[in-house]
């Protein structure tokens, strides 16, 4: 690093090379440096320069390190740095080793700026009241606490105090441009912290923000991007004229193609292109790819927005104060419309335009559609959709986060205490309605939707199958593990006693990707209030603990729910009861799996070939289709489903054989 003041000879050489300084006594350059690499530079204030040796790659060309054609004010510059062609000034930065800054309008920091930390985003409700303050290590869970738990003023106050501490720590006298970062061909960059290995190229304007980055997963900000009051996390990629105003962008997020957002948050692995977002809490894996798509005033996760998707949060009375909740795994079809307030249940599909307030949280996996202006629902239809199976498999594989720390804690399970308990409630509600609705009545209104009376028992049947499959699969799997460990039946089943206690084991919630019991969420609230959670990092550690404990917390739910459903305590299960459980699992699995397999084969039916073999005879149309799409016999997804279906009786036989090998004595 730089040491010592410049000699008269050094100053003379620099001046001959077009350099100047307000006060040369405040300028230091690393001893032994090649001063010929410093040309046409004006130094203002205190400037320290490292060794400018070496080269850096710029636009595919190897160029020498050094400083040229720039004004540099109050900066500390590391070794092997290239700064060239700065229109205005580089001011107020600690510039670490290997950084490249070239063809930039200006890059400056005012002392004491928080770099976007502490900015309050009015997400979920455009009318306010759910302000979420962003910080550089914000997680989807911490944001959820800020935005969703407004019923507890004391908790909100204490949580805000934890955020205050993080914001205060983020305020520094100098900004940082991290090691090996590149800032090329940009306009104005003001009060922006830039992480190591970040690649910023062609950005038009960046103000009041943080661009976190890491060597394992560099962050990229590209052409034409305009961002104000923002934080971008590691591994995000934002380019193609994206416009952001008061926005948090999480790890691994992709944005581009003119997308615009304001007062919104996008957490891990979201993708946003073409459209617009206003006051949106986009939990992990929220995806919007199309033009004319507006997401507004809502909370989403594992969500896919069809082209032209739109919502209305303004009743023209008290302003845009209405909000929506689309639970995890929802999809909206092309040009779908939702009137907010609405609450769409998990893993449901919305097709068409709906001018009613939908509220059906206990009917997950539903198909919500519109016929001649009437909004209707088919409960549980997505339980046997191949699309739901595909979604459950693709999300873990598409985790784009490559950094050492994955901040958002995500439980990917499609079937979980959260969704299964909703199905149990939905099943009971549908059966109760079936008993109470007169047989001469063809339709009923349920949660703002029209529901065919004949679908009441059918929907309940679908839910019952899914509940049976989940409970019996989990219990027999756990028992199988115990039987493999123990060679005594009583000891094996005794080990099924849960290791954790929950007062209300059936009450679960989805904290923006993290599934957890409401008991645990209540404990977090209380511990923040009483000071047991005294720092933001302790809050994150508490969430991490619940995430790590998810398998045991889930087992607590399973244990208690199996007892409710079957009147059997897993730790007291007999051999006959175990065989009955595997029988229930096989029947439910075979039934649902068969429906899913048939649904997948529809993709190869005659209607699917309509657009193939243009002006050809039928046999050539079939050949064209098969050349592009393959057949049901060659398609990987269909064959995987077929193989899984064939494995169901084999799994039952293996379990029965294991049970038969035991003696109760």
C-alpha positions in Angstrom: 0.0 0.0 0.0 1.1 3.7 -0.5 3.7 5.0 1.9 5.6 8.4 2.1 5.1 11.7 0.3 6.1 12.4 -3.3 9.5 13.9 -3.9 10.0 17.1 -5.9 11.3 14.9 -8.7 8.2 12.7 -8.6 5.9 15.7 -8.6 7.8 17.2 -11.6 7.4 14.0 -13.6 3.7 13.8 -12.8 3.2 17.4 -13.8 5.0 16.8 -17.1 2.5 14.0 -17.7 -0.4 16.4 -17.3 -1.1 15.7 -13.6 -2.0 18.3 -11.0 -3.1 18.5 -7.4 -4.8 20.9 -5.0 -2.0 20.0 -2.5 0.7 17.5 -3.5 1.4 17.0 0.2 -1.9 15.1 0.5 -1.0 12.7 -2.3 0.9 9.5 -1.7 1.9 6.8 -4.2 3.3 3.4 -3.4 7.1 3.5 -3.4 8.7 1.9 -6.4 5.7 2.6 -8.6 6.0 3.2 -12.3 4.8 6.8 -12.4 4.6 6.8 -16.2 1.3 4.9 -15.7 -0.3 8.1 -14.2 -1.3 10.6 -16.8 -3.6 13.6 -17.0 -5.0 13.2 -13.5 -6.0 15.9 -11.1 -5.8 15.0 -7.4 -8.1 16.7 -4.9 -8.0 16.3 -1.1 -6.3 13.3 0.4 -5.5 10.6 -2.2 -3.5 7.4 -1.7 -2.5 5.3 -4.7 -1.1 1.8 -4.7 1.2 0.2 -7.2 -0.2 0.6 -10.7 1.7 -2.3 -12.1 0.1 -5.1 -14.1 -2.8 -5.3 -16.7 -6.5 -5.7 -16.6 -8.9 -6.9 -19.2 -11.4 -4.4 -20.6 -13.9 -5.3 -23.3 -11.8 -8.4 -24.1 -8.5 -6.4 -24.5 -5.6 -6.5 -22.1 -4.8 -2.9 -21.0 -2.2 -1.5 -18.5 -3.2 -0.6 -15.0 -2.7 3.0 -14.0 -4.6 6.3 -13.8 -5.4 8.5 -16.7 -7.8 11.3 -17.8 -9.5 11.5 -14.4 -10.1 13.7 -11.4 -9.7 11.8 -8.2 -10.8 13.2 -4.8 -10.4 11.8 -1.3 -9.8 8.2 -2.4 -7.7 5.3 -1.3 -6.7 3.2 -4.3 -5.2 -0.3 -4.1 -2.7 -2.1 -6.2 -3.1 -3.0 -9.9 -6.0 -0.7 -10.5 -7.0 0.9 -13.8 -8.9 4.2 -13.8 -9.4 5.9 -17.1 -11.6 8.4 -18.9 -13.7 9.7 -16.0 -15.9 12.6 -17.2 -16.4 14.3 -13.8 -14.8 12.8 -10.7 -14.1 9.7 -8.7 -14.6 10.8 -5.1 -14.9 9.4 -1.6 -14.0 5.7 -2.4 -11.8 3.0 -1.0 -10.9 1.3 -4.3 -9.6 -2.2 -3.6 -7.0 -4.2 -5.6 -7.6 -5.1 -9.2 -10.5 -2.7 -9.8 -11.2 -1.2 -13.3 -13.1 2.1 -13.7 -13.2 3.3 -17.3 -15.4 5.5 -19.4 -17.6 6.6 -16.4 -19.4 9.9 -16.1 -18.9 10.2 -12.3 -18.5 8.0 -9.3 -18.9 9.8 -6.0 -19.8 9.3 -2.3 -21.0 11.8 0.3 -19.6 11.1 3.8 -22.0 9.3 6.1 -24.3 7.9 3.4 -26.1 4.6 4.3 -25.9 3.3 0.7 -29.6 2.5 0.4 -29.7 0.9 3.9 -32.8 2.0 5.8 -34.9 3.0 2.8 -38.5 2.2 3.5 -40.4 0.3 0.8 -44.2 0.5 0.8 -44.7 -3.1 -0.3 -47.9 -5.3 -0.3 -50.2 -2.3 0.3 -49.6 0.7 -1.9 -51.5 2.9 0.5 -48.8 2.3 3.2 -48.9 0.8 6.6 -46.6 -2.1 5.7 -43.3 -0.3 5.3 -40.3 -2.6 5.0 -36.9 -1.1 5.6 -34.2 -2.7 3.4 -30.6 -3.5 4.5 -27.8 -5.1 2.7 -28.3 -8.5 4.4 -32.1 -8.5 4.3 -33.7 -11.9 4.1 -37.2 -12.8 2.9 -38.0 -13.9 6.5 -36.9 -10.6 8.1 -38.8 -8.6 5.4 -41.9 -10.7 6.1 -41.7 -9.9 9.8 -41.6 -6.2 9.0 -44.4 -6.2 6.5 -46.8 -8.9 7.7 -46.8 -8.7 11.5 -48.3 -5.2 12.0 -50.8 -6.3 14.6 -48.2 -6.2 17.3 -47.0 -2.5 17.8 -44.4 -3.4 20.5 -42.9 -6.1 18.3 -42.8 -3.7 15.3 -41.0 -1.1 17.4 -38.4 -3.5 18.7 -37.8 -5.0 15.3 -37.3 -1.5 13.9 -34.7 -0.9 16.5 -32.7 -3.9 15.3 -32.9 -2.6 11.8 -31.8 0.9 13.0 -28.6 -0.7 14.4 -27.8 -2.3 11.0 -28.5 1.0 9.2 -26.2 3.0 11.5 -23.4 0.4 10.9 -23.8 0.8 7.1 -23.0 4.6 7.3 -19.4 5.2 6.4 -17.2 8.1 5.4 -16.1 6.3 2.3 -17.7 4.0 -0.2 -16.0 0.8 -1.2 -15.4 -0.7 -4.7 -14.5 -4.3 -3.9 -11.6 -6.3 -5.2 -11.6 -7.0 -8.9 -14.8 -5.1 -9.5 -15.3 -3.5 -13.0 -17.2 -0.3 -13.7 -17.3 0.4 -17.4 -19.1 2.8 -19.8 -21.5 4.1 -17.2 -23.2 7.4 -16.5 -23.6 8.8 -13.0 -23.0 6.6 -10.0 -23.7 8.4 -6.7 -23.5 7.0 -3.1 -23.3 3.4 -4.2 -21.4 0.7 -2.5 -19.9 -1.9 -4.9 -19.0 -5.4 -3.9 -16.0 -7.5 -5.0 -16.0 -8.9 -8.5 -19.1 -6.9 -9.4 -19.5 -6.1 -13.1 -21.2 -2.8 -13.9 -21.3 -1.9 -17.6 -23.4 0.6 -19.4 -25.6 1.5 -16.5 -27.2 4.9 -17.0 -27.7 6.1 -13.4 -27.2 4.5 -10.1 -28.0 6.5 -6.9 -28.2 5.7 -3.2 -27.6 2.0 -3.2 -25.6 -1.1 -2.5 -24.5 -3.7 -5.1 -23.4 -6.7 -3.0 -21.2 -9.2 -4.8 -18.8 -12.1 -4.2 -16.2 -13.9 -6.1 -18.2 -17.1 -6.1 -21.2 -15.4 -7.7 -20.5 -11.9 -9.1 -23.3 -9.4 -9.5 -23.9 -7.8 -12.9 -25.6 -4.5 -13.6 -25.9 -3.9 -17.3 -26.9 -1.6 -20.2 -29.3 1.3 -19.6 -30.1 0.4 -16.0 -31.5 3.2 -13.8 -31.7 2.5 -10.1 -32.5 4.8 -7.2 -32.7 3.9 -3.5 -31.9 0.2 -3.9 -30.0 -2.8 -2.7 -28.9 -5.6 -5.0 -27.7 -8.9 -3.4 -25.0 -11.2 -4.6 -25.3 -13.0 -7.9 -28.2 -10.8 -9.2 -28.2 -9.8 -12.9 -30.0 -6.7 -14.0 -29.7 -5.3 -17.5 -31.5 -4.1 -20.6 -32.9 -0.8 -19.4 -34.4 -2.0 -16.1 -35.8 0.9 -14.0 -35.8 0.5 -10.2 -37.0 3.0 -7.6 -37.0 1.9 -3.9 -36.4 -1.8 -4.7 -34.6 -4.7 -3.0 -33.2 -7.4 -5.4 -32.2 -10.7 -3.8 -29.6 -13.3 -4.4 -29.6 -14.9 -7.9 -32.4 -12.7 -9.2 -32.6 -12.0 -12.9 -34.2 -8.8 -14.3 -34.1 -7.3 -17.8 -35.9 -6.3 -21.0 -37.2 -3.0 -19.8 -38.8 -4.3 -16.6 -39.7 -1.5 -14.1 -40.4 -1.7 -10.4 -41.0 0.6 -7.5 -41.5 0.0 -3.8 -41.0 -3.7 -4.3 -38.9 -6.6 -3.1 -37.6 -9.6 -5.1 -36.1 -12.4 -3.2 -34.0 -15.4 -4.1 -34.2 -16.6 -7.8 -37.0 -14.3 -8.9 -37.1 -13.5 -12.6 -38.6 -10.3 -13.9 -38.7 -9.2 -17.5 -40.7 -6.8 -19.7 -43.5 -6.0 -17.2 -44.0 -3.8 -14.2 -44.2 -4.3 -10.4 -45.6 -1.8 -7.8 -45.7 -2.4 -4.1 -44.9 -6.1 -4.6 -43.5 -8.6 -2.1 -42.0 -11.1 -4.5 -41.0 -14.1 -2.4 -38.5 -16.7 -3.7 -39.0 -17.9 -7.3 -41.6 -15.3 -8.3 -41.5 -15.2 -12.1 -42.9 -12.6 -14.5 -41.6 -12.8 -18.1 -44.1 -11.0 -20.3 -45.1 -7.5 -21.6 -48.3 -6.0 -20.3 -48.0 -7.9 -17.0 -48.6 -5.8 -13.9 -48.0 -7.2 -10.4 -49.3 -4.8 -7.8 -50.0 -4.7 -4.1 -49.5 -8.3 -3.3 -47.4 -11.1 -1.8 -46.3 -13.9 -4.0 -43.8 -16.8 -3.9 -43.0 -19.8 -6.2 -45.4 -17.9 -8.6 -45.6 -17.7 -12.4 -47.5 -14.8 -14.0 -49.0 -15.3 -17.4 -48.8 -12.6 -20.1 -51.0 -9.7 -19.4 -51.6 -10.7 -15.8 -53.1 -7.8 -13.9 -54.7 -6.9 -10.5 -56.7 -4.0 -9.3 -56.1 -2.5 -5.8 -58.1 0.7 -6.2 -61.9 0.8 -5.5 -62.0 4.6 -6.1 -63.1 5.2 -2.6 -60.2 5.4 -0.1 -57.4 5.0 -2.6 -55.2 2.1 -3.6 -55.4 0.4 -0.2 -56.4 -3.1 -1.2 -53.9 -6.0 -1.3 -53.7 -9.6 -2.4 -52.1 -12.8 -1.2 -51.2 -15.5 -3.6 -49.8 -18.4 -1.6 -46.8 -20.4 -2.7 -47.0 -22.1 -6.1 -49.8 -20.2 -7.8 -50.0 -19.4 -11.5 -52.1 -16.9 -13.4 -53.0 -17.5 -17.0 -52.7 -15.0 -19.9 -54.7 -11.8 -19.4 -56.0 -13.1 -16.0 -57.4 -10.4 -13.7 -57.9 -10.3 -10.0 -59.8 -7.9 -8.0 -58.1 -7.2 -4.7 -58.7 -8.0 -1.9 -58.2 -11.6 -2.8 -56.6 -14.6 -1.1 -55.6 -17.4 -3.5 -54.7 -20.7 -2.0 -51.4 -22.6 -2.5 -50.6 -24.2 -5.8 -53.7 -22.9 -7.5 -54.2 -21.7 -11.1 -56.2 -18.6 -12.0 -57.6 -18.4 -15.5 -59.8 -15.5 -16.8 -61.0 -12.2 -15.3 -62.5 -12.2 -11.9 -64.5 -9.2 -10.6 -65.2 -10.7 -7.2 -63.1 -10.8 -4.1 -61.8 -14.4 -3.9 -61.1 -15.8 -0.4 -60.6 -19.6 -0.3 -57.4 -20.2 1.7 -58.4 -23.8 2.6 -58.8 -25.0 -1.0 -55.2 -25.4 -2.2 -54.4 -27.0 -5.5 -57.6 -25.5 -7.0 -58.5 -24.5 -10.5 -60.1 -21.0 -10.5 -61.6 -20.0 -13.8 -64.3 -17.8 -15.4 -67.2 -18.8 -17.6 -69.3 -16.0 -19.1 -68.4 -13.6 -16.4 -69.0 -16.0 -13.5 -66.0 -16.9 -11.4 -65.8 -20.7 -10.5 -63.6 -23.0 -8.6 -62.8 -26.7 -9.0 -61.2 -27.8 -5.6 -58.1 -29.9 -5.6 -57.8 -30.2 -9.4 -54.1 -29.4 -9.5 -53.3 -32.4 -7.2 -53.3 -34.6 -10.3 -51.7 -32.0 -12.7 -48.3 -33.0 -14.1 -47.5 -29.3 -13.9 -47.6 -29.4 -10.2 -45.2 -32.4 -10.1 -42.9 -30.6 -12.5 -42.9 -27.4 -10.4 -42.0 -29.3 -7.2 -39.0 -30.9 -8.9 -37.7 -27.8 -10.8 -37.4 -25.3 -8.0 -34.6 -26.9 -6.0 -32.7 -27.6 -9.3 -33.1 -23.9 -10.3 -31.5 -22.4 -7.2 -29.2 -19.9 -8.9 -27.4 -18.9 -5.7 -23.7 -19.7 -5.8 -22.4 -17.7 -2.9 -21.2 -19.1 0.4 -24.3 -17.9 2.3 -27.8 -18.4 1.0 -29.8 -15.8 3.0 -33.4 -16.7 2.2 -34.3 -19.9 3.9 -36.5 -22.1 1.6 -38.4 -25.3 2.3 -39.3 -26.5 -1.2 -41.8 -29.2 -0.2 -45.1 -29.2 -2.1 -46.8 -31.4 0.4 -46.0 -30.2 3.9 -47.8 -29.4 7.2 -48.7 -26.1 5.7 -50.5 -27.4 2.6 -51.7 -30.7 4.1 -53.4 -29.0 7.0 -55.2 -26.7 4.6 -56.4 -29.7 2.7 -57.7 -31.3 5.9 -59.7 -28.1 6.6 -60.8 -27.9 3.0 -61.9 -31.5 3.1 -64.0 -31.0 6.2 -65.5 -27.8 4.9 -66.5 -29.4 1.6 -68.0 -32.4 3.3 -70.0 -30.2 5.7 -71.3 -28.2 2.8 -72.2 -31.4 1.0 -74.4 -32.4 3.9 -76.0 -29.0 4.3 -76.7 -28.0 0.7 -80.1 -29.0 -0.7 -79.7 -31.6 -3.5 -81.9 -29.5 -5.8 -79.3 -26.7 -5.6 -76.8 -27.0 -8.5 -74.3 -24.4 -7.3 -73.3 -22.6 -4.1 -71.2 -19.5 -3.5 -68.0 -20.2 -1.6 -65.4 -17.5 -0.9 -66.7 -15.3 -3.7 -66.7 -18.2 -6.2 -69.3 -20.4 -7.7 -68.9 -24.1 -6.7 -70.8 -26.9 -8.3 -72.5 -29.0 -5.6 -71.4 -32.2 -7.3 -67.8 -31.1 -6.8 -68.1 -30.9 -3.0 -67.6 -34.6 -2.4 -65.3 -35.0 -5.3 -63.0 -32.2 -4.0 -63.1 -33.7 -0.6 -62.1 -37.1 -2.1 -59.1 -35.6 -3.9 -57.9 -33.9 -0.7 -58.4 -37.2 1.3 -56.3 -39.1 -1.2 -53.5 -36.5 -0.9 -53.7 -36.5 2.9 -53.6 -40.3 3.1 -50.6 -40.4 0.7 -48.6 -37.8 2.7 -49.4 -39.1 6.2 -48.9 -42.8 5.5 -45.8 -42.2 3.3 -44.1 -40.1 6.0 -45.0 -42.4 8.9 -44.0 -45.6 7.1 -40.8 -44.0 5.9 -39.9 -43.0 9.4 -40.8 -46.4 10.7 -38.7 -48.1 8.0 -35.7 -46.0 9.1 -36.2 -47.1 12.7 -36.7 -50.8 11.8 -33.5 -50.7 9.8 -31.6 -49.3 12.9 -33.3 -51.5 15.5 -33.9 -55.2 15.5 -36.6 -55.0 18.1 -40.1 -53.9 17.1 -41.0 -52.2 20.4 -37.8 -50.2 20.5 -38.2 -49.3 16.8 -41.7 -47.8 17.2 -40.8 -46.2 20.6 -38.2 -44.2 18.7 -41.0 -42.5 16.8 -41.8 -40.2 19.7 -41.2 -36.6 18.5 -38.1 -34.8 19.8 -39.8 -31.4 19.8 -43.0 -30.1 21.5 -45.5 -27.8 19.9 -48.6 -26.4 21.6 -50.5 -26.1 18.4 -48.8 -28.5 16.0 -51.5 -28.1 13.3 -50.9 -24.4 13.0 -48.3 -23.6 10.3 -47.4 -20.6 8.3 -45.2 -19.8 5.2 -42.7 -17.1 6.1 -41.7 -16.1 2.5 -40.3 -19.5 1.7 -39.7 -20.9 5.2 -42.4 -23.2 6.5 -42.7 -23.1 10.3 -45.2 -23.6 13.1 -47.0 -20.6 14.3 -45.8 -21.4 17.8 -42.3 -20.8 16.7 -43.2 -17.5 15.0 -45.0 -16.4 18.2 -41.8 -17.3 20.1 -39.8 -15.1 17.8 -42.2 -12.2 18.3 -42.0 -12.6 22.1 -38.2 -12.9 22.1 -37.7 -9.8 20.1 -40.0 -7.9 22.5 -38.4 -9.2 25.7 -34.8 -8.7 24.4 -33.8 -12.4 24.2 -33.3 -11.6 20.5 -31.3 -8.4 20.8 -29.6 -8.1 17.4 -30.5 -8.6 13.8 -28.0 -11.4 13.5 -29.6 -13.2 16.5 -32.9 -13.0 14.6 -31.4 -14.6 11.5 -29.9 -17.3 13.7 -33.3 -18.1 15.2 -34.8 -18.5 11.8 -31.8 -20.7 10.8 -32.5 -22.9 13.8 -36.2 -23.4 12.7 -35.0 -24.1 9.2 -32.5 -26.7 10.5 -35.2 -28.3 12.7 -37.8 -28.5 9.9 -37.7 -32.3 9.6 -38.3 -32.7 13.3 -41.0 -30.0 13.4 -42.7 -31.7 10.5 -42.6 -35.0 12.3 -44.3 -33.4 15.3 -47.1 -32.4 13.0 -47.2 -35.8 11.4 -47.3 -37.7 14.7 -50.2 -35.6 16.0 -52.1 -35.6 12.8 -51.8 -39.3 12.2 -53.3 -39.8 15.6 -56.2 -37.4 14.7 -56.8 -39.1 11.4 -56.4 -42.8 12.4 -56.6 -42.8 16.2 -53.1 -44.5 16.2 -50.0 -43.2 18.0 -47.0 -44.0 15.7 -44.9 -44.9 18.7 -47.4 -47.6 19.7 -48.1 -48.9 16.2 -48.6 -52.6 15.8 -47.4 -54.7 12.8 -50.9 -55.0 11.5 -51.4 -51.2 11.8 -48.1 -50.7 10.0 -49.2 -53.0 7.2 -52.5 -51.1 7.1 -50.6 -47.8 6.7 -48.6 -49.0 3.8 -51.8 -50.3 2.2 -53.4 -46.9 2.6 -50.3 -45.3 1.1 -50.3 -47.6 -1.9 -54.0 -47.1 -2.7 -53.7 -43.3 -2.4 -50.4 -43.1 -4.3 -51.6 -45.4 -7.1 -54.8 -43.5 -7.5 -53.2 -40.0 -7.6 -50.2 -41.2 -9.6 -52.4 -42.8 -12.2 -54.3 -39.5 -12.7 -51.1 -37.5 -13.0 -49.7 -40.0 -15.5 -52.9 -39.7 -17.6 -52.7 -35.9 -17.4 -49.1 -36.0 -18.7 -50.1 -38.2 -21.6 -52.6 -35.6 -22.7 -49.6 -33.6 -24.0 -49.3 -36.2 -26.7 -53.0 -36.5 -27.6 -54.3 -35.6 -31.1 -55.2 -32.0 -30.1 -51.5 -31.4 -29.2 -50.5 -32.1 -32.8 -52.8 -29.5 -34.3 -49.9 -27.0 -35.0 -47.6 -29.7 -36.5 -47.0 -31.0 -40.0 -48.3 -28.0 -41.8 -50.2 -29.0 -45.0 -49.1 -32.6 -44.5 -51.0 -35.8 -44.4 -51.9 -37.2 -41.0 -49.1 -39.7 -40.9 -46.6 -37.0 -41.7 -48.2 -34.7 -39.1 -47.6 -37.4 -36.5 -44.0 -37.8 -37.7 -43.4 -34.0 -37.5 -44.8 -33.9 -34.0 -42.7 -36.9 -32.8 -39.6 -35.3 -34.4 -40.1 -32.2 -32.3 -41.9 -33.4 -29.1 -41.1 -37.1 -29.0 -43.7 -39.6 -27.8 -45.2 -40.6 -24.5 -42.9 -43.6 -24.6 -39.7 -41.4 -25.1 -40.6 -38.3 -23.0 -38.4 -38.2 -19.9 -41.1 -36.7 -17.6 -43.7 -39.2 -18.7 -41.4 -42.1 -18.4 -40.2 -41.0 -15.0 -43.8 -40.9 -13.8 -44.4 -44.3 -15.3 -41.4 -45.7 -13.5 -42.4 -44.1 -10.3 -45.9 -45.6 -10.6 -44.4 -49.1 -11.3 -42.3 -48.7 -8.2 -45.3 -48.2 -5.9 -46.2 -51.9 -5.4 -42.5 -52.8 -5.2 -42.0 -50.3 -2.3 -45.0 -51.7 -0.5 -43.6 -55.3 -0.9 -40.3 -54.2 0.4 -41.9 -52.6 3.5 -44.1 -55.7 4.1 -41.0 -57.9 3.9 -39.2 -55.7 6.4 -42.1 -55.8 8.8 -42.5 -59.6 8.4 -38.9 -60.1 9.4 -39.6 -58.8 12.9 -41.0 -60.5 16.0 -43.1 -58.8 18.6 -41.4 -60.8 21.3 
